Amino acid sequence: MKKFKVQSAKFKAEVQSPKSEARFGENKIYGLLPVLEALRAENRRIEKIVIAEGANEKRLSEILKLARKNGVQFQKVQRANLSNIVEEGANHQGVVAFVASADYFDADKLLSEITNKEHSLTVILDGVEDPRNLGAILRTVECAGADGIFIPERRAVGLTETVAKSSAGAAEYVKVAKVANVNRLIDELKENNIWVVGASGDAEMNYTDWDWTQSSALVLGGEGKGLHRLTAEKCDVLVKVAMSG
């Protein structure tokens, strides 16, 4: 017990230090639901949990219970100090978890899983750069029961703390794999009899008219520009979401 107190005091000093932002980098999850789901999923090692003094104990009760069960240290600090270790203006809801770096799923393994599945649904992102958009996509992918997401290695957002917060816990469950070349991935999917469906505002077919019981990979373009020209050309079919106005 004495050793734990010494470690906690040391950690409290690190949290209060202005250098703690650089020390912990991107390896943070904040917000009640994201931290709770990280504890439930047990996919990543949680180093410590920091809680703001005066935070609602009832809302934090399950987090504290799981932290004790899993042997995760937790420390209470002043709310102002907690705000200093997340991005400016972030709604941390009084709790921040420091975790091991997010692990990407192996791309070859994910490809093997979906090609050997009778009815698979995969999402490919063609240059999504906004972390909140990726977080929203992760939520949708998890709720739809899709098998995973492929994202490009370059010119695209990765699994940052903002993505984790925006995903409301889905980032702990969805398989996310990085690929060097999206168009090469599309070729591989087609070779394995998976239909590649691109989302485009210029498409003639509504997305509801596609038979999603077939093994399919849905390709979503980046903000503003949508699908790259070559990517759109490689898709088997383009679909749109019908909107008024």
Secondary structure, 3 states (H helix, E strand, C coil): CHHHHHHHHHHHHHHHCCCHHHHHCCCEEECHHHHHHHHHHCCCCEEEEEEECCCCHHHHHHHHHHHHHCCCEEEEECHHHHHCCCCCCCCCCCEEEEECCCCCCCHHHHHHHHHCCCCCEEEEEECCCCHHHHHHHHHHHHHHCCCEEEEECCCCCCCCHHHHHHCCCHHHCCCEEEECCHHHHHHHHHHCCCEEEEECCCCCEEHHHCCCCCCEEEEEEECCCECCHHHHHHCCEEEECCCCC
